[in-house]
Amino acid sequence: MDNKILVTGIGVISAIGNSVSENLSSLRSAKSGIGPIRYLETVHKNDFMVGELQLSNDDLCDLLEIAAKDKIKHSRTSLMTLAAAGEALLDCGLAKGEFEGRRVGFISATTVGGMDKSENHYHSRDLASGFVRTHSTGDSGERVAEYLGVDSYHTTLSTACSSAANAIMHGARLINHGKLDMVLVGGVDPLSRFTLNGFNSLMILDREWCSPFDENRRGLNLGEGAGFVMLESASSAERRGAQVYCRLAGYANANDAYHQTASSPDGDGAVRSMEKALIMSGLKPSEIDYINVHGTGTSNNDLSEGVALKRFFGDQLPPFSSTKSFTGHTLGASAGIEAVFSILAIKQGLIYPNLNFRKAIQELGISPAEKLISDRTVNNVLSNSFGFGGNNSTLIFSK
């Protein structure tokens, strides 16, 4: 059993960039990717702000060099997965299918699956379009695993907005139990009419730029994208002389089962997930240098998470911010994208600004980082991701 799980590759595509370097540049310059809807066909095109990729499906196919005859095989979900997972694989120093006998797995997470494609054919019932083959939640994972040549293990998880964090945990456990040497893990979700209409019906969408942890927050901006990391056992990384970004020091999942969609007002589930992850890491609360909060910008989530942070860290609350103010809330992809951002925070020594913050929530009296901080060492980052039904997940990355 190898107790040290290392991160040896990262990949991301989001509203603020088509690669790790582009995302990092936007984070450094406080450039949000949230804006009017461009590509999603919806009656709400002029109603809401979203974190949409700056690429159409055809643009994504061109970026990935997908042949015209193969375009029908892919949903927007699988295209974004290919972009981010492919970048992470190359970043770790491996080419697709060339694993030299190593046991390599692939675990993806999503909530929308191929719905972005199939909902366009709902009324026409055009079975020849290929949408039936791409609709299922696991389709994009299966296609990408096959494309990358991963055959030791692959699966797809779906636990709402904590999905990618749970995929990362599952991958770490497979390595720890000696089942895999390396595993590419993360999450992906496209914008779709189903999710836009669904969140609109819950009345938690902001019609302007979201403002997480602000007293006057009005709701979230939906986003889309994908984020993947390569996890690797220390022995495997040492044998091949791999670059190492950091290690996955702790992780945990806890369910408060308070409500179908709302977080518990006392933050019980969030406190438990942070506590269990910290125990696994062997760290003290005072050793956390930065918290990438879930921070959706909704009234319930930010208050509940803020209560949990104050309960857990007391008067020694580390700097924190929500990067959803850059990307929008990317649902099943959010924990994967934010894992990449957390890893970059350690590698680059950064604490990201919480855009659009003006005034602290009255009941909390705590304020996120308002400007980029780049002049301090970041050794340990805690990243929270909370899903519907109180599915709370916490990851801790350490230098």
JOMO-V570978 format. One record per pair of residues at least 6 apart in sequence whose ideal C-beta (glycine too) atoms are under 8 Angstrom apart, sorted by sequence separation. I is the first residue (numbers start at 1). J is the second residue. D is the distance in whole Angstrom. If there is no record, write none. Layout:
# JOMO-V570978
i-><I;I>
j-><J;J>
d-><D;D>
This chain:
# JOMO-V570978
i-><13;16;17;25;26;60;89;133;134;145;157;174;175;189;199;211;236;258;263;278;295;296;324;344;345;360;386;387;12;16;17;26;37;53;89;159;175;210;211;237;256;263;278;294;295;310;327;330;345;360;385;386;11;12;17;37;55;66;74;121;175;210;256;309;384;385;11;14;17;36;37;145;157;171;174;196;210;384;385;10;16;36;40;61;86;94;121;157;208;210;232;258;278;295;324;327;357;384;385;12;16;37;120;206;207;210;258;294;309;341;357;383;40;142;171;206;209;256;257;293;382;383;36;37;39;58;61;66;118;141;157;171;206;256;357;382;383;35;36;38;39;57;117;118;141;142;171;205;206;255;256;323;354;382;383;16;34;35;37;64;141;155;170;204;205;206;254;323;354;381;16;17;34;60;118;140;203;204;205;254;256;293;353;354;380;381;15;16;34;35;39;57;114;117;118;138;168;205;231;352;353;380;381;15;33;39;61;64;117;138;167;168;254;291;323;351;353;380;14;15;33;57;60;64;137;167;254;353;379;380;60;63;114;115;167;252;253;352;379;33;85;114;137;153;164;199;252;351;378;57;64;113;114;164;252;254;350;351;60;85;113;164;199;252;350;351;113;163;252;350;113;114;252;288;297;349;351;111;113;114;153;196;251;295;296;326;348;349;53;81;110;113;153;195;250;285;291;293;295;297;349;351;152;250;252;285;290;291;292;293;294;295;296;297;349;350;250;251;285;289;290;291;292;293;295;323;325;326;349;110;153;250;286;288;289;290;291;292;295;321;325;110;191;249;250;285;290;292;321;325;108;191;249;250;297;319;321;322;346;77;108;191;249;250;296;321;345;346;107;150;190;249;270;274;320;346;15;16;18;77;106;189;265;270;346;15;18;77;78;108;148;189;345;14;15;18;77;188;189;263;267;271;275;15;75;106;188;262;263;265;266;267;270;274;343;14;15;75;77;106;187;188;265;267;270;342;13;76;77;186;187;264;267;268;271;294;75;76;186;187;263;266;267;271;342;75;106;186;262;263;265;267;75;185;186;106;184;185;267;339;18;105;113;184;185;266;338;104;107;108;110;184;185;292;322;105;106;107;108;109;111;183;184;321;338;104;105;106;107;108;109;110;140;182;183;320;321;335;103;105;107;108;109;111;182;183;292;317;319;320;99;103;107;109;111;182;292;319;335;96;97;98;181;182;334;346;96;97;111;181;290;346;96;110;292;342;346;109;182;310;319;343;109;181;290;306;342;78;175;307;310;339;72;73;77;109;175;306;307;309;72;109;175;303;306;335;339;75;81;85;89;108;172;202;295;302;73;74;81;107;171;292;303;306;335;73;78;107;168;290;303;77;78;81;82;86;289;77;81;85;107;164;168;75;107;318;18;75;78;82;78;105;13;20;19;74;105;13;73;13;20;11;12;11;119;295;11;13;105;116;119;11;12;105;116;119;293;11;103;104;107;116;172;220;221;10;11;103;104;105;106;107;108;109;110;112;115;220;10;11;103;104;105;106;107;108;109;110;111;112;219;220;9;11;41;102;103;104;105;106;107;108;109;110;115;172;218;219;305;9;11;102;104;108;112;168;213;217;219;9;10;212;217;305;9;112;169;213;217;9;99;112;168;169;212;214;8;9;111;169;212;213;8;9;212;217;301;165;210;211;166;210;289;165;289;290;213;289;292;92;212;289;290;291;292;294;162;206;289;290;291;292;293;294;204;287;288;289;290;291;292;294;213;287;288;291;204;288;89;204;88;246;283;88;245;85;281;246;85;223;245;246;84;225;245;221;84;220;223;224;278;223;225;277;222;223;224;227;81;221;222;223;226;229;80;220;221;222;225;227;228;274;288;213;220;222;224;227;80;212;226;227;229;274;77;226;227;229;273;77;212;225;227;228;77;212;227;283;76;210;211;229;270;75;210;281;283;209;270;280;269;277;281;210;276;277;278;210;273;277;272;273;274;269;273;269;270;263;269;270;264;261;263;260;261;260;263;259;249;259;257;258;161;257;102;255;256;255;195;255;256;255;92;253;254;52;91;253;88;92;100;253;50;84;85;87;88;89;189;213;252;253;84;88;189;212;214;216;251;252;83;84;85;187;189;214;215;216;251;80;84;188;189;211;212;213;214;215;217;250;251;80;81;187;188;211;212;214;215;250;251;50;80;187;209;210;211;214;215;250;81;93;186;187;209;211;213;214;215;248;249;48;76;187;188;213;248;249;93;187;248;249;92;93;186;187;247;40;42;92;185;213;246;247;40;41;44;48;246;40;44;186;213;246;37;42;213;42;213;40;44;212;48;49;48;49;48;49;47;49;49;5;168;161;163;164;167;168;163;164;166;167;5;51;161;164;165;5;50;51;52;53;160;161;164;168;49;50;51;52;53;160;163;164;2;3;48;50;51;161;162;164;2;8;48;50;51;158;161;165;1;9;11;34;164;1;2;34;1;32;34;34;33;15;14;15;14;15;14;13;14;12;13;14;12;11;12;11;12;10;11;10;11;165;10;112;9;10;111;112;165;9;111;164;7;8;110;7;8;109;110;162;7;8;109;161;162;163;169;6;7;161;162;166;5;6;109;161;169;5;6;109;160;161;166;168;5;6;159;160;165;4;5;8;160;162;165;4;162;165;2;6;160;162;2;159;2;8;159;8;10;6;8;7;8;6;7;6;7;6;7;6;7;5;6;4;5;84;80;51;51;52;51;50;51;49;51;34;34;32;33;34;32;33;34;31;33;27;27;26;16;15;16;14;15;14;15;27;14;23;27;23;20;24;23;28;14;27;30;32;12;20;24;12;27;30;12;11;12;10;10;10;7;30;30;28;27;28;7>
j-><19;22;23;31;32;66;95;139;140;151;163;180;181;195;205;217;242;264;269;284;301;302;330;350;351;366;392;393;19;23;24;33;44;60;96;166;182;217;218;244;263;270;285;301;302;317;334;337;352;367;392;393;19;20;25;45;63;74;82;129;183;218;264;317;392;393;20;23;26;45;46;154;166;180;183;205;219;393;394;20;26;46;50;71;96;104;131;167;218;220;242;268;288;305;334;337;367;394;395;23;27;48;131;217;218;221;269;305;320;352;368;394;52;154;183;218;221;268;269;305;394;395;49;50;52;71;74;79;131;154;170;184;219;269;370;395;396;49;50;52;53;71;131;132;155;156;185;219;220;269;270;337;368;396;397;31;49;50;52;79;156;170;185;219;220;221;269;338;369;396;32;33;50;76;134;156;219;220;221;270;272;309;369;370;396;397;32;33;51;52;56;74;131;134;135;155;185;222;248;369;370;397;398;33;51;57;79;82;135;156;185;186;272;309;341;369;371;398;33;34;52;76;79;83;156;186;273;372;398;399;80;83;134;135;187;272;273;372;399;54;106;135;158;174;185;220;273;372;399;79;86;135;136;186;274;276;372;373;83;108;136;187;222;275;373;374;137;187;276;374;138;139;277;313;322;374;376;137;139;140;179;222;277;321;322;352;374;375;80;108;137;140;180;222;277;312;318;320;322;324;376;378;180;278;280;313;318;319;320;321;322;323;324;325;377;378;279;280;314;318;319;320;321;322;324;352;354;355;378;140;183;280;316;318;319;320;321;322;325;351;355;141;222;280;281;316;321;323;352;356;140;223;281;282;329;351;353;354;378;110;141;224;282;283;329;354;378;379;141;184;224;283;304;308;354;380;50;51;53;112;141;224;300;305;381;51;54;113;114;144;184;225;381;51;52;55;114;225;226;300;304;308;312;53;113;144;226;300;301;303;304;305;308;312;381;53;54;114;116;145;226;227;304;306;309;381;53;116;117;226;227;304;307;308;311;334;116;117;227;228;304;307;308;312;383;117;148;228;304;305;307;309;118;228;229;150;228;229;311;383;63;150;158;229;230;311;383;150;153;154;156;230;231;338;368;152;153;154;155;156;158;230;231;368;385;152;153;154;155;156;157;158;188;230;231;368;369;383;152;154;156;157;158;160;231;232;341;366;368;369;149;153;157;159;161;232;342;369;385;147;148;149;232;233;385;397;148;149;163;233;342;398;149;163;345;395;399;163;236;364;373;397;164;236;345;361;397;134;231;363;366;395;129;130;134;166;232;363;364;366;130;167;233;361;364;393;397;134;140;144;148;167;231;261;354;361;133;134;141;167;231;352;363;366;395;134;139;168;229;351;364;139;140;143;144;148;351;140;144;148;170;227;231;139;171;382;83;140;143;147;144;171;80;87;87;143;174;83;143;84;91;83;84;84;192;368;85;87;179;190;193;86;87;180;191;194;368;87;179;180;183;192;248;296;297;87;88;180;181;182;183;184;185;186;187;189;192;297;88;89;181;182;183;184;185;186;187;188;189;190;297;298;88;90;120;181;182;183;184;185;186;187;188;189;194;251;297;298;384;89;91;182;184;188;192;248;293;297;299;90;91;293;298;386;91;194;251;295;299;92;182;195;251;252;295;297;92;93;195;253;296;297;93;94;297;302;386;251;296;297;253;297;376;253;377;378;302;378;381;182;302;379;380;381;382;384;253;297;380;381;382;383;384;385;296;379;380;381;382;383;384;386;306;380;381;384;298;382;184;299;184;343;380;186;343;184;380;346;186;324;346;347;186;327;347;324;188;324;327;328;382;328;330;382;328;329;330;333;188;328;329;330;333;336;188;328;329;330;333;335;336;382;396;322;329;331;333;336;190;322;336;337;339;384;188;337;338;340;384;189;324;337;339;340;190;325;340;396;190;324;325;343;384;190;325;396;398;325;386;396;386;394;398;328;394;395;396;329;392;396;392;393;394;390;394;391;392;386;392;394;390;388;390;388;389;389;392;389;380;390;389;390;294;390;236;389;390;390;331;391;392;392;230;391;392;191;230;392;228;232;240;393;191;225;226;228;229;230;330;354;393;394;226;230;331;354;356;358;393;394;226;227;228;330;332;357;358;359;394;224;228;332;333;355;356;357;358;359;361;394;395;225;226;332;333;356;357;359;360;395;396;196;226;333;355;356;357;360;361;396;228;240;333;334;356;358;360;361;362;395;396;196;224;335;336;361;396;397;242;336;397;398;242;243;336;337;397;191;193;243;336;364;397;398;192;193;196;200;398;193;197;339;366;399;191;196;367;197;368;196;200;368;205;206;206;207;207;208;207;209;210;172;335;329;331;332;335;336;332;333;335;336;175;221;331;334;335;176;221;222;223;224;331;332;335;339;221;222;223;224;225;332;335;336;175;176;221;223;224;334;335;337;176;182;222;224;225;332;335;339;176;184;186;209;339;177;178;210;178;209;221;223;223;223;223;224;224;225;225;225;226;225;226;227;226;226;227;227;228;227;228;228;229;383;229;331;229;230;331;332;385;230;332;385;229;230;332;230;231;332;333;385;231;232;333;385;386;387;393;231;232;386;387;391;231;232;335;387;395;232;233;336;387;388;393;395;233;234;387;388;393;233;234;237;389;391;394;234;392;395;233;237;391;393;234;391;235;242;393;243;245;242;244;244;245;244;245;245;246;246;247;247;248;247;248;247;248;336;333;326;327;328;328;328;329;328;330;325;326;325;326;327;326;327;328;326;328;323;326;326;326;326;327;326;327;327;328;341;330;340;344;341;340;344;344;350;337;350;353;355;336;344;348;337;352;355;340;340;341;340;343;344;343;371;372;372;372;374;397>
d-><7;7;4;8;8;8;8;7;8;8;6;5;7;8;5;5;8;4;7;8;7;7;8;7;7;6;5;8;7;5;8;7;7;8;6;5;8;7;7;6;7;7;7;6;6;7;8;6;7;5;8;7;8;6;7;5;7;7;8;5;6;8;5;6;7;5;6;6;5;8;8;4;5;7;6;8;7;8;8;6;4;7;7;5;7;8;5;5;7;5;6;8;8;7;7;6;7;6;8;5;7;7;7;8;8;5;7;6;7;7;6;7;7;7;4;5;7;5;8;6;6;5;7;5;6;8;7;8;4;6;7;8;4;3;6;7;8;6;8;6;8;8;5;7;7;8;4;5;6;6;8;8;4;5;7;6;5;7;6;7;4;8;7;5;6;6;5;6;6;7;7;8;7;7;7;8;8;6;7;8;8;7;6;6;6;5;8;4;5;7;5;8;7;5;4;7;5;7;6;7;6;7;8;3;5;8;7;5;7;4;5;7;4;7;5;5;5;5;7;7;8;6;4;6;6;6;4;5;6;7;7;7;4;7;6;8;6;7;5;8;7;5;5;7;8;7;5;7;8;6;7;6;7;5;8;7;7;4;7;8;6;3;6;8;7;8;4;5;3;5;7;5;4;8;7;6;7;8;6;7;7;6;5;7;8;8;8;8;7;6;6;7;6;6;4;7;6;5;3;7;6;7;6;6;7;5;6;7;8;7;7;8;6;7;6;7;7;7;8;6;5;4;7;5;6;6;6;7;5;7;7;4;6;5;7;7;8;8;8;7;4;8;6;7;3;7;8;6;5;6;6;7;4;8;8;5;6;5;5;6;4;5;8;7;5;4;5;7;8;7;5;7;7;7;8;8;8;8;8;6;7;6;8;6;6;4;7;6;7;7;7;8;5;7;6;7;6;7;8;6;5;5;7;6;8;7;4;5;6;7;8;7;4;5;8;7;7;4;6;4;7;8;6;8;8;4;7;5;8;7;6;6;4;8;5;8;6;7;5;8;4;6;3;5;5;4;7;3;8;7;7;8;8;7;6;4;6;6;6;6;7;7;8;8;8;8;5;5;8;8;7;5;6;5;7;5;7;7;8;7;6;8;8;5;7;6;4;4;6;5;5;6;6;6;5;5;5;7;4;6;7;8;7;6;7;8;6;6;8;7;7;8;7;8;8;5;5;5;4;7;7;8;7;7;6;6;5;3;6;6;8;8;5;7;7;7;5;3;6;7;7;6;4;4;6;6;5;7;6;8;7;6;7;7;8;7;7;8;7;7;4;4;5;6;4;7;7;4;5;6;6;7;6;7;7;7;7;7;7;5;5;8;6;6;7;7;7;8;7;5;7;8;4;8;6;7;8;4;5;7;6;7;7;7;5;8;7;6;5;7;6;7;6;7;6;7;6;5;7;5;7;7;5;4;6;8;6;8;8;4;6;7;7;5;7;6;7;3;7;7;6;4;6;5;7;8;3;5;7;7;7;7;8;7;6;5;5;5;5;7;5;5;4;5;5;7;4;5;6;6;6;6;4;8;7;5;7;7;7;8;8;7;7;6;6;6;7;6;7;6;6;6;7;6;5;7;7;5;8;8;6;7;7;7;4;7;5;6;6;3;8;6;7;8;4;8;4;7;8;7;7;8;8;8;4;6;7;7;8;6;6;4;7;8;7;6;5;5;6;8;6;6;8;7;7;5;7;6;5;5;5;4;6;6;8;7;5;7;8;8;7;5;7;6;7;7;5;5;6;8;6;6;6;7;5;6;7;5;7;7;7;7;7;6;6;8;7;7;5;8;8;2;5;7;6;6;6;6;5;4;6;4;5;7;5;7;7;8;5;8;6;7;8;7;5;7;7;3;7;4;7;4;6;7;6;7;7;6;7;7;6;6;6;8;5;6;5;7;4;7;7;7;7;7;6;5;7;7;7;8;8;4;7;7;7;7;7;8;4;5;7;6;5;5;4;8;5;6;4;8;6;5;7;6;8;6;8;8;7;7;7;5;7;5;6;7;4;5;7;6;7;7;4;7;5;6;7;7;4;7;8;5;6;8;7;8;6;7;6;6;7;8;4;5;4;6;7;7;7;5;7;6;4;8;4;5;8;7;7;7;5;7;4;8;8;6;6;4;8;8;5;6;5;5;5;4;7;6;6;7;7;8;4;4;7;7;6;8;5;4;8;7;8;7;5;7;8;7;6;7;5;7;8;6;7;6;8;7;6;4;6;4;6;7;3;8;7;5;5;8;8;8;5;5;7;7;6;8;6;7;8;7;8;6;8;6;8;8;5;7;7;7;6;7;8;7;6;6;6;6;8;5;7;7;8;6;8;8;4;6;8;7;6;6;5;7;4;7;6;7;7;6;7;7;4;6;5;5;3;6;7;7;7;4;6;7;7;6;7;6;6;8;7;8;7;8;7;7;8;7;6;8;8;6;7;7;8;7;6;7;5;7;8;6;7;7;8;7;3;5;8;7;5;7;7;8;5;7;8;8;5;7;8;7;5;7;7;7;5;7;4;3;4;7;5;5;5;7;8;5;7;5;6;5;8;6;6;7;7;7;8;6;4;8;5;5;8;4;8;8;7;7;3;7;6;6;7;6;5;4;4;7;8;6;7;5;8;4;7;6;4;5;6;4;6;5;6;4;8;6;7;8;6;7;7;5;4;8;5;8;7;5;6;6;8;6;4;8;8;8;5;8;3;6;8;8;7;8;8;6;6;8;5;6;5;8;7;7;7;7;5;7;6;8;5;5;6;7;7;7;7;7;7;6;8;7;6;7;5;6;8;7;7;6;5;6;4;7;8;5;6;8;6;8;6;6;8;8;7>
